């Protein structure tokens, strides 16, 4: 189906896109699509395992008896 497209089809498709989105919104739309494709390629590249641990992962967590453990519970049962 896509093999049958020629220059006129592309021109008509471009005109329809211009009518739907308007000329002012096309640069923002193209930028958004480009960012989405970039993120998709990055996520699908297979680099799921980070070879170097990040600084946040190597930072020590709260120690026993710190304020984080003694924080009051916010979700109390209602009467």
Sine and cosine of phi, psi and omega as CSV:
sin_phi,cos_phi,sin_psi,cos_psi,sin_omega,cos_omega
0.00,0.00,-0.71,0.71,0.00,-1.00
-0.95,0.30,-0.33,0.94,0.02,-1.00
-0.94,0.33,-0.34,0.94,-0.02,-1.00
-1.00,0.04,0.02,1.00,-0.01,-1.00
-0.97,0.22,0.67,-0.74,0.08,-1.00
-0.80,-0.60,-0.19,-0.98,-0.06,-1.00
-0.87,0.49,-0.61,0.79,0.00,-1.00
-0.91,0.41,-0.63,0.78,0.02,-1.00
-0.89,0.45,-0.67,0.74,0.02,-1.00
-0.90,0.43,-0.63,0.78,0.02,-1.00
-0.91,0.42,-0.67,0.74,0.03,-1.00
-0.92,0.40,-0.65,0.76,0.04,-1.00
-0.89,0.46,-0.67,0.74,0.04,-1.00
-0.89,0.45,-0.64,0.76,0.03,-1.00
-0.90,0.43,-0.65,0.76,0.02,-1.00
-0.91,0.41,-0.66,0.75,0.03,-1.00
-0.90,0.45,-0.66,0.75,0.04,-1.00
-0.89,0.46,-0.64,0.77,0.01,-1.00
-0.93,0.36,-0.62,0.79,-0.04,-1.00
-0.95,0.30,-0.72,0.70,-0.14,-0.99
-0.98,-0.20,-0.36,0.93,-0.04,-1.00
0.99,0.14,0.50,-0.87,-0.08,-1.00
-0.93,0.37,-0.48,0.88,-0.05,-1.00
-0.95,0.31,-0.50,0.86,-0.07,-1.00
-1.00,-0.02,-0.17,0.98,-0.06,-1.00
-0.90,0.44,-0.67,0.74,0.03,-1.00
-0.88,0.48,-0.65,0.76,0.03,-1.00
-0.92,0.39,-0.62,0.79,0.02,-1.00
-0.91,0.41,-0.69,0.72,0.02,-1.00
-0.91,0.42,-0.63,0.78,0.03,-1.00
-0.90,0.44,-0.67,0.74,0.00,-1.00
-0.91,0.42,-0.68,0.73,0.02,-1.00
-0.90,0.43,-0.65,0.76,0.03,-1.00
-0.89,0.46,-0.67,0.75,0.03,-1.00
-0.91,0.41,-0.62,0.79,0.02,-1.00
-0.90,0.43,-0.66,0.75,0.02,-1.00
-0.91,0.41,-0.64,0.77,0.01,-1.00
-0.89,0.46,-0.70,0.72,0.02,-1.00
-0.91,0.42,-0.67,0.75,0.00,-1.00
-0.88,0.47,-0.69,0.73,0.03,-1.00
-0.91,0.42,-0.64,0.77,0.00,-1.00
-0.90,0.43,-0.69,0.73,-0.03,-1.00
-0.95,0.32,-0.54,0.84,-0.05,-1.00
-1.00,-0.02,0.05,1.00,-0.04,-1.00
-0.96,0.29,-0.27,0.96,0.05,-1.00
1.00,-0.03,0.19,0.98,0.03,-1.00
-1.00,0.01,0.81,0.58,-0.06,-1.00
-0.96,0.29,-0.50,0.87,-0.03,-1.00
-0.99,-0.13,0.85,-0.53,0.01,-1.00
-0.98,0.17,0.86,-0.51,-0.05,-1.00
-0.93,0.38,-0.48,0.88,0.02,-1.00
-0.91,-0.41,0.77,-0.64,0.05,-1.00
-0.92,0.39,0.61,-0.79,-0.01,-1.00
-0.97,0.22,0.25,-0.97,-0.02,-1.00
-0.91,0.41,-0.56,0.83,0.00,-1.00
-0.93,0.37,-0.57,0.82,-0.01,-1.00
-0.95,0.30,-0.49,0.87,-0.02,-1.00
-1.00,0.02,-0.12,0.99,0.02,-1.00
-0.95,0.33,0.67,-0.75,-0.01,-1.00
-0.93,0.37,0.58,-0.82,0.03,-1.00
-0.99,0.12,-0.06,-1.00,0.01,-1.00
-0.92,0.40,0.64,-0.77,0.00,-1.00
-0.99,0.13,0.24,-0.97,0.00,-1.00
-0.88,0.47,0.72,-0.70,0.05,-1.00
0.99,0.10,0.25,0.97,0.00,-1.00
-1.00,0.06,0.04,-1.00,-0.03,-1.00
-0.88,0.47,-0.52,0.85,-0.02,-1.00
-0.88,0.47,-0.56,0.83,-0.01,-1.00
-0.99,0.14,-0.45,0.89,-0.04,-1.00
-1.00,-0.07,0.09,1.00,-0.04,-1.00
-0.90,0.43,0.66,-0.75,0.00,-1.00
-0.94,0.35,0.46,-0.89,0.01,-1.00
-0.99,0.17,0.77,-0.64,-0.08,-1.00
-0.99,0.10,-0.47,0.88,-0.06,-1.00
-1.00,-0.05,1.00,0.10,0.02,-1.00
-1.00,-0.06,0.51,-0.86,0.00,-1.00
-0.91,0.41,0.63,-0.78,0.00,-1.00
-1.00,0.04,0.50,-0.86,-0.02,-1.00
-1.00,-0.02,0.00,0.00,0.00,0.00
